[in-house]
Amino acid sequence: MKQRVKLALAICTATPVLLLDEPATNLDTQGVVWYKNLVAEYAAGRLVVIASNDPHDADFCPVHLNILDYK
């Protein structure tokens, strides 16, 4: 539940840039669906940067960067 509150506060805050680090960590399947719906609804028109080792955390993003490509 703490993870959901943190995500809601971050995503619903009116900022031009949204930075998320491992946003779906500790969320169950229902929580991941909730997180993706929240981003879809409240992050429109903003730059969203998601740092994650889990590709499902950012599968809805149009651009993906792999840090290993820049070594």
C-alpha positions as YAML, in Angstrom:
chain: A
units: angstrom
residues:
- id: 1
  name: MET
  ca: [0.00, 0.00, 0.00]
- id: 2
  name: LYS
  ca: [2.90, 2.38, 0.69]
- id: 3
  name: GLN
  ca: [4.18, 1.88, -2.84]
- id: 4
  name: ARG
  ca: [0.77, 2.82, -4.25]
- id: 5
  name: VAL
  ca: [0.65, 6.02, -2.19]
- id: 6
  name: LYS
  ca: [4.15, 7.01, -3.34]
- id: 7
  name: LEU
  ca: [3.26, 6.36, -6.97]
- id: 8
  name: ALA
  ca: [0.01, 8.28, -6.72]
- id: 9
  name: LEU
  ca: [1.77, 11.28, -5.18]
- id: 10
  name: ALA
  ca: [4.49, 11.25, -7.83]
- id: 11
  name: ILE
  ca: [2.23, 10.73, -10.83]
- id: 12
  name: CYS
  ca: [-0.60, 13.06, -9.79]
- id: 13
  name: THR
  ca: [1.69, 15.98, -8.97]
- id: 14
  name: ALA
  ca: [1.61, 18.60, -11.72]
- id: 15
  name: THR
  ca: [5.22, 18.60, -12.93]
- id: 16
  name: PRO
  ca: [6.60, 18.76, -16.47]
- id: 17
  name: VAL
  ca: [8.93, 15.79, -15.85]
- id: 18
  name: LEU
  ca: [8.11, 12.55, -14.05]
- id: 19
  name: LEU
  ca: [11.00, 10.34, -12.91]
- id: 20
  name: LEU
  ca: [10.17, 6.84, -11.71]
- id: 21
  name: ASP
  ca: [12.67, 4.28, -10.42]
- id: 22
  name: GLU
  ca: [11.43, 0.67, -10.41]
- id: 23
  name: PRO
  ca: [7.80, 1.84, -10.11]
- id: 24
  name: ALA
  ca: [6.17, -1.60, -10.05]
- id: 25
  name: THR
  ca: [8.46, -3.11, -7.43]
- id: 26
  name: ASN
  ca: [6.43, -4.67, -4.61]
- id: 27
  name: LEU
  ca: [3.17, -4.34, -6.53]
- id: 28
  name: ASP
  ca: [0.96, -7.34, -7.20]
- id: 29
  name: THR
  ca: [-0.65, -7.94, -10.60]
- id: 30
  name: GLN
  ca: [-3.62, -5.72, -9.74]
- id: 31
  name: GLY
  ca: [-1.23, -2.99, -8.55]
- id: 32
  name: VAL
  ca: [0.71, -3.07, -11.81]
- id: 33
  name: VAL
  ca: [-2.51, -2.62, -13.79]
- id: 34
  name: TRP
  ca: [-3.45, 0.28, -11.48]
- id: 35
  name: TYR
  ca: [-0.01, 1.87, -11.97]
- id: 36
  name: LYS
  ca: [-0.23, 1.65, -15.77]
- id: 37
  name: ASN
  ca: [-3.73, 3.14, -15.78]
- id: 38
  name: LEU
  ca: [-2.61, 5.96, -13.48]
- id: 39
  name: VAL
  ca: [0.31, 6.84, -15.77]
- id: 40
  name: ALA
  ca: [-1.92, 6.72, -18.83]
- id: 41
  name: GLU
  ca: [-4.44, 9.06, -17.25]
- id: 42
  name: TYR
  ca: [-2.24, 11.57, -15.41]
- id: 43
  name: ALA
  ca: [1.12, 11.60, -17.22]
- id: 44
  name: ALA
  ca: [-0.12, 12.73, -20.62]
- id: 45
  name: GLY
  ca: [1.79, 15.71, -21.96]
- id: 46
  name: ARG
  ca: [4.76, 15.19, -19.64]
- id: 47
  name: LEU
  ca: [8.20, 13.70, -20.08]
- id: 48
  name: VAL
  ca: [8.17, 10.37, -18.24]
- id: 49
  name: VAL
  ca: [11.49, 8.65, -17.47]
- id: 50
  name: ILE
  ca: [11.28, 5.16, -16.01]
- id: 51
  name: ALA
  ca: [14.41, 3.39, -14.77]
- id: 52
  name: SER
  ca: [13.80, -0.31, -14.39]
- id: 53
  name: ASN
  ca: [15.28, -3.75, -14.92]
- id: 54
  name: ASP
  ca: [11.79, -5.11, -15.52]
- id: 55
  name: PRO
  ca: [10.70, -4.44, -19.12]
- id: 56
  name: HIS
  ca: [7.04, -4.62, -18.11]
- id: 57
  name: ASP
  ca: [7.40, -1.46, -16.00]
- id: 58
  name: ALA
  ca: [7.72, 0.61, -19.17]
- id: 59
  name: ASP
  ca: [6.22, -1.53, -21.92]
- id: 60
  name: PHE
  ca: [3.77, 1.28, -22.74]
- id: 61
  name: CYS
  ca: [6.56, 3.81, -23.44]
- id: 62
  name: PRO
  ca: [7.20, 4.64, -27.09]
- id: 63
  name: VAL
  ca: [10.99, 5.01, -26.62]
- id: 64
  name: HIS
  ca: [13.28, 2.63, -24.75]
- id: 65
  name: LEU
  ca: [16.94, 3.20, -23.97]
- id: 66
  name: ASN
  ca: [19.26, 0.42, -22.90]
- id: 67
  name: ILE
  ca: [22.21, 1.71, -20.91]
- id: 68
  name: LEU
  ca: [24.35, -1.17, -22.17]
- id: 69
  name: ASP
  ca: [24.10, 0.30, -25.66]
- id: 70
  name: TYR
  ca: [26.11, 3.30, -24.44]
- id: 71
  name: LYS
  ca: [29.06, 1.51, -22.80]
...
